């Protein structure tokens, strides 16, 4: 157990639907990152939150949104789902001290299948 | 923009032998971190080793070591005494230091198969 918890582990849904992926970071980590891993695009950075505020955006579609709550857990919302959104979605957390980092700790991912 | 290139899509090694995975990167930054992550069939992303660019000494973690060549922008991973459990996809990753965000930029990965 890495300490980063993602739910659900698997999700199968139809095109056009909306889903919410949840992530609880490792205790003490203020930063949460979301990544999408697909066969053709590799690992792509979606978005980062730090202590409740959005810090950086990557290749995140307008149909996707995220937030980080006061208890530091984060949710990634995916709407109007398309077949191409099928992927493994990772959450990661990190502790940052004086601009230094020890790297991320990843959750086990949510496998999303859109049918 | 930073890029990370892994030119070996697949590699194979015999158990107990040594294998080296290649990684090059492109950046104009002087301060940054480099990482190797392992993704076994379970799909979990596991940190293997970390290198700070300002440190000239190559990082080592048990059987895993890196050859960091800053001028050449090269960061290879050496796995000694390969074990069956080392079979995984290996990703090289770059992170700018002291940036507004600590996002990781990943290479496309190298699939390593350890043969018995």
Interface residues (C-beta under 8 A of the other chain):
Chain A: X2 X31 X33 X35 X42 X43 X45 X48 X55 X56 X58 X88 X90 X92 X94 X96 X99 X100 X101 X102 X103 X104 X105 X106 X108 X109 X111
Chain B: X33 X35 X37 X42 X43 X44 X45 X46 X47 X50 X91 X95 X97 X98 X100 X101 X102 X103 X104 X105 X106 X107 X108 X109
